[in-house]
Every structure is written in structure tokens, then in C-alpha cells.
Amino acid sequence: MNGHDASAAQISTAASVVVSATSTSIASSITTNATTSTTVAFAAAAVAAVATPPHAASEKEREINNKKAAKSREEKAKERERKREEQMWRRHQMELQLKQRGIAVSPCGRWIKHNIKCGEGAYKRVYRGYDREQGRPIAWCELKFHVGKDKPAEREQVRKEVEMMIKCEHPNIVRYYDLLDCYFELDENGEKGEKVKATVIVTEFMSEGTLREKMKTFYNERTREAVVDFNVFQSWMQQILEGLRHMHHK
């Protein structure tokens, strides 16, 4: 073996030793890291076990269950309230339908009387009614005295006044539509029943109330009186005077 071959053999042997040592070091490092990771995992599990004891976990679950139960009870309560309101609304609608059902009709069949009393004065009772031809609400005004066969003069006077009012068409005058000497009661099926002798004036339905009721909106609690703004008062007076002027020209 010459000198060159001897040197090559020594280099190869040295390289093998280095590779072997490196492999051993890497394997040792991997084993150490694995051992360290396992130790860390066990330590973390132990810490978690100490930090969250079994009774704490059960309390948390119980709290979650209690919240779910409370939410369920709240939803059920809301559902019961919704059903109760729905039943009340249906009952109200049924009562309203019964009231709005026609309880009387004029001989001509055009005017319908509803079981809704709007007001009562010294001389008449006013009910809400319906105009079948025009499809609009009307006021069914029943006089408290019967203009009948025993009072022809009074009957004629009322008729003249109503006929005069029927001719008055003005935005500041309540419209008069008809004068009835009688009407027919209606049964549950809307069929004509008993004939009732009465004096009924059919007029425009005024839904905003009376002037006295309007005055209440200007009532002052401190002074205990109604204080109407001058512009509002002027507007009211102007409308009243325009209506009177129209009637006088008739």
C-alpha cells in the first residue's frame, strides 16, 4: 500500500467515526425531545386537572343547563302571551262584527242600523249605520218622540225641516240624507223581521265629535279653563258663519 492509499483509508475511517457520532447525537437529541414533550404533556394535564376540578366542571354544566331551562321557560311564556293576545284579538273582532251586524234596515233597504251607539241627546239617540249604495258610514238618528198619526202638524214640520236640510250641500253643514217613518228589525241571518214605527233621520257620520269635545283639547289644568288659540277660534267662527250664510241664502 503506498502513501496515497493509506491517507485515503485514514480519511474514510475518520468520516465514518464522525457520521456515527453525529447519528448517535441526533438520536439522543430526538429521544431527549420526545421525553421532554411527554413530560410537558403530563405536566399540562396535571395543571389542567388541578385548575378544573370535577365539581367545577359539573357546576359549569349545571349553569349552562339552568340558562337553557330559563330560556325555554321564557320562550314558553312568550308563546302563551302571544296566544292569549291572539284570542283576545279574535274575541274583539267577533264582538265588533256582532255590533256592526245590521240590526235594522230602512223600508227602501238602503240604510242599515248597526248596534253601535254613538251618543244621545235630549231629543234623539244616534247610532252608527251604513249606506249600502255609496258604501259609506252614516248616522242613524232616532228621535225620542214618535211623529205619528196623532201629531200630523209636528210630523209635517219635521219633514219640512229635513227636506230643507237635504237640499243644503255645503262643506260646513252636516249632510241630511233621508227621513224614515219606520224601519224593519233584522234577525241574525239579516232577514227582515218586525216593523217598528219610529222617526229616523239619516245624516252624514261625523267621526270627529262635537265642538265641546274639541274644546277639551285646549283645556288648561292650571287655569281650569279652555284657552283656544285666536287663529283656531277665528277658523271655527269663519266655518260656522259660512254655513249659516249658505242656509240663509237658501
C-alpha positions as CSV (number, residue, x, y, z in Angstrom):
1,M,0.0,0.0,0.0
2,N,1.5,3.3,-1.0
3,G,1.3,6.5,0.9
4,H,-1.7,7.8,-1.0
5,D,-3.9,4.8,-0.3
6,A,-3.0,4.9,3.4
7,S,-4.1,8.5,3.6
8,A,-7.4,7.8,1.9
9,A,-8.1,4.9,4.3
10,Q,-7.5,7.1,7.3
11,I,-9.8,9.8,5.9
12,S,-12.6,7.2,5.3
13,T,-12.2,5.9,8.8
14,A,-12.4,9.4,10.3
15,A,-15.5,10.2,8.3
16,S,-17.2,7.0,9.5
17,V,-16.4,7.9,13.1
18,V,-17.9,11.4,12.6
19,V,-21.0,10.1,10.9
20,S,-21.5,7.6,13.6
21,A,-21.0,10.2,16.3
22,T,-23.5,12.6,14.6
23,S,-26.1,9.9,14.2
24,T,-25.8,9.0,17.9
25,S,-26.1,12.6,18.9
26,I,-29.2,13.2,16.7
27,A,-30.9,10.0,18.1
28,S,-30.1,11.1,21.6
29,S,-31.5,14.5,20.9
30,I,-34.7,13.1,19.4
31,T,-35.1,10.8,22.4
32,T,-34.5,13.7,24.8
33,N,-37.0,15.9,22.9
34,A,-39.6,13.1,23.0
35,T,-39.1,12.6,26.6
36,T,-39.3,16.4,27.2
37,S,-42.6,16.6,25.2
38,T,-44.1,13.7,27.1
39,T,-43.1,15.3,30.4
40,V,-44.6,18.7,29.3
41,A,-47.9,17.0,28.2
42,F,-48.2,15.2,31.5
43,A,-47.4,18.4,33.4
44,A,-50.1,20.3,31.4
45,A,-52.6,17.6,32.0
46,A,-51.9,17.7,35.7
47,V,-52.2,21.5,35.8
48,A,-55.5,21.3,33.9
49,A,-56.7,18.7,36.4
50,V,-55.7,20.9,39.3
51,A,-57.1,24.1,37.7
52,T,-60.5,22.5,36.8
53,P,-61.6,20.1,39.5
54,P,-64.6,17.7,38.7
55,H,-67.0,19.7,40.9
56,A,-66.2,22.9,39.0
57,A,-66.9,21.2,35.6
58,S,-70.3,20.0,37.0
59,E,-71.2,23.4,38.2
60,K,-70.4,24.9,34.8
61,E,-72.6,22.3,33.1
62,R,-75.4,23.0,35.7
63,E,-75.1,26.7,34.9
64,I,-75.4,26.0,31.2
65,N,-78.4,23.8,31.8
66,N,-80.1,26.4,34.0
67,K,-79.7,29.0,31.3
68,K,-81.2,26.7,28.7
69,A,-84.1,25.9,31.0
70,A,-84.7,29.6,31.8
71,K,-84.6,30.4,28.1
72,S,-87.1,27.6,27.4
73,R,-89.4,28.9,30.1
74,E,-89.2,32.4,28.7
75,E,-90.0,31.3,25.2
76,K,-92.9,29.3,26.5
77,A,-94.2,32.3,28.5
78,K,-93.9,34.4,25.3
79,E,-95.8,31.8,23.3
80,R,-98.6,31.7,25.9
81,E,-98.8,35.5,25.9
82,R,-98.9,35.6,22.1
83,K,-101.8,33.0,22.1
84,R,-103.6,35.0,24.8
85,E,-103.4,38.2,22.8
86,E,-104.5,36.4,19.7
87,Q,-107.5,35.0,21.5
88,M,-108.4,38.5,22.8
89,W,-108.0,40.0,19.4
90,R,-110.3,37.3,17.9
91,R,-112.9,37.8,20.6
92,H,-112.7,41.6,20.0
93,Q,-113.2,41.0,16.3
94,M,-116.2,38.8,16.9
95,E,-117.7,41.4,19.2
96,L,-117.1,44.1,16.7
97,Q,-118.7,42.0,13.9
98,L,-121.7,41.4,16.1
99,K,-122.0,45.1,16.8
100,Q,-121.5,46.1,13.1
101,R,-124.0,43.5,12.0
102,G,-127.1,45.2,10.8
103,I,-129.9,45.2,13.4
104,A,-132.4,47.3,11.4
105,V,-133.0,48.4,7.8
106,S,-134.9,51.2,6.2
107,P,-138.0,50.2,4.1
108,C,-136.1,51.0,0.9
109,G,-133.2,48.7,2.0
110,R,-130.5,51.4,1.6
111,W,-129.9,52.4,5.2
112,I,-128.6,49.9,7.7
113,K,-128.5,50.5,11.5
114,H,-125.7,49.0,13.5
115,N,-125.7,48.1,17.2
116,I,-123.1,50.8,17.9
117,K,-124.5,53.7,19.9
118,C,-122.5,57.0,19.2
119,G,-124.3,59.3,21.6
120,E,-127.6,60.5,23.0
121,G,-129.1,64.0,23.5
122,A,-132.3,65.5,24.7
123,Y,-134.2,64.7,21.5
124,K,-132.5,61.8,19.8
125,R,-130.3,58.7,20.1
126,V,-127.6,58.3,17.5
127,Y,-126.3,55.0,16.2
128,R,-123.8,54.2,13.6
129,G,-125.1,53.0,10.3
130,Y,-124.2,52.1,6.7
131,D,-125.2,53.3,3.3
132,R,-125.4,50.3,1.0
133,E,-125.5,52.3,-2.2
134,Q,-122.5,54.5,-1.5
135,G,-120.6,52.2,0.8
136,R,-120.1,54.8,3.5
137,P,-120.9,55.1,7.2
138,I,-124.0,57.2,8.2
139,A,-125.6,58.4,11.4
140,W,-128.9,56.7,12.2
141,C,-130.7,59.3,14.4
142,E,-133.8,58.1,16.2
143,L,-136.0,60.8,17.6
144,K,-137.2,60.2,21.1
145,F,-140.8,61.2,20.2
146,H,-142.7,59.4,17.5
147,V,-144.1,61.6,14.9
148,G,-147.2,59.6,14.2
149,K,-150.8,59.8,13.2
150,D,-151.8,61.7,16.4
151,K,-149.4,64.6,15.6
152,P,-149.7,65.4,11.9
153,A,-148.7,69.0,12.3
154,E,-145.5,68.1,14.2
155,R,-144.8,65.4,11.6
156,E,-145.1,67.9,8.8
157,Q,-142.9,70.4,10.5
158,V,-140.1,67.8,10.9
159,R,-140.5,66.7,7.3
160,K,-140.1,70.3,6.0
161,E,-137.0,70.9,8.1
162,V,-135.4,67.6,6.9
163,E,-136.3,68.3,3.3
164,M,-134.7,71.7,3.6
165,M,-131.6,70.3,5.1
166,I,-131.3,67.6,2.4
167,K,-131.1,70.4,-0.1
168,C,-128.2,72.1,1.8
169,E,-125.0,70.9,0.3
170,H,-122.1,72.7,1.9
171,P,-118.8,71.6,3.5
172,N,-119.6,73.4,6.8
173,I,-123.1,71.9,7.1
174,V,-123.9,68.3,8.2
175,R,-125.5,66.5,5.3
176,Y,-129.0,65.2,5.7
177,Y,-129.9,62.2,3.5
178,D,-133.3,60.9,4.4
179,L,-136.3,60.8,6.8
180,L,-137.8,57.5,7.8
181,D,-141.2,56.9,9.3
182,C,-140.4,53.3,10.2
183,Y,-137.9,50.6,9.9
184,F,-137.6,46.8,10.0
185,E,-135.7,44.9,12.6
186,L,-133.2,42.3,11.2
187,D,-132.6,38.8,12.6
188,E,-129.3,37.0,12.9
189,N,-129.5,36.0,9.2
190,G,-130.1,39.5,8.0
191,E,-133.8,38.9,7.2
192,K,-136.5,41.5,7.8
193,G,-138.4,41.0,11.0
194,E,-140.8,43.1,12.9
195,K,-141.8,46.5,11.6
196,V,-141.1,49.4,14.0
197,K,-142.9,52.7,13.9
198,A,-140.4,55.4,14.6
199,T,-139.0,58.6,13.2
200,V,-135.4,58.3,12.0
201,I,-133.2,61.0,10.4
202,V,-130.3,59.7,8.3
203,T,-127.4,62.1,8.3
204,E,-123.7,62.3,7.5
205,F,-121.5,60.5,10.0
206,M,-119.3,63.0,11.9
207,S,-116.4,61.0,13.4
208,E,-114.5,63.9,15.0
209,G,-117.0,64.6,17.7
210,T,-118.7,67.8,18.8
211,L,-117.3,71.3,19.2
212,R,-117.5,70.9,23.0
213,E,-115.3,67.8,22.8
214,K,-112.8,69.8,20.6
215,M,-112.7,72.5,23.2
216,K,-111.4,69.9,25.8
217,T,-108.2,69.6,23.8
218,F,-107.4,73.2,24.7
219,Y,-108.2,72.7,28.4
220,N,-105.6,74.2,30.8
221,E,-105.1,72.4,34.1
222,R,-103.6,75.4,35.8
223,T,-106.4,77.9,35.0
224,R,-109.1,75.2,34.8
225,E,-110.5,76.6,31.6
226,A,-110.2,76.1,27.8
227,V,-107.8,78.6,26.2
228,V,-108.3,78.5,22.5
229,D,-105.7,80.0,20.2
230,F,-107.1,83.0,18.4
231,N,-106.3,81.6,14.9
232,V,-108.1,78.4,15.7
233,F,-111.1,80.3,17.2
234,Q,-111.2,82.5,14.1
235,S,-111.2,79.5,11.8
236,W,-114.1,77.9,13.7
237,M,-116.2,81.0,13.6
238,Q,-115.5,81.5,9.9
239,Q,-116.7,78.0,9.1
240,I,-119.8,78.4,11.2
241,L,-120.7,81.8,9.6
242,E,-120.1,80.4,6.1
243,G,-122.5,77.6,6.9
244,L,-125.2,80.0,8.2
245,R,-124.8,82.3,5.2
246,H,-125.4,79.4,2.9
247,M,-128.5,78.3,4.8
248,H,-129.9,81.9,4.8
249,H,-129.4,82.2,1.1
250,K,-131.5,79.0,0.6
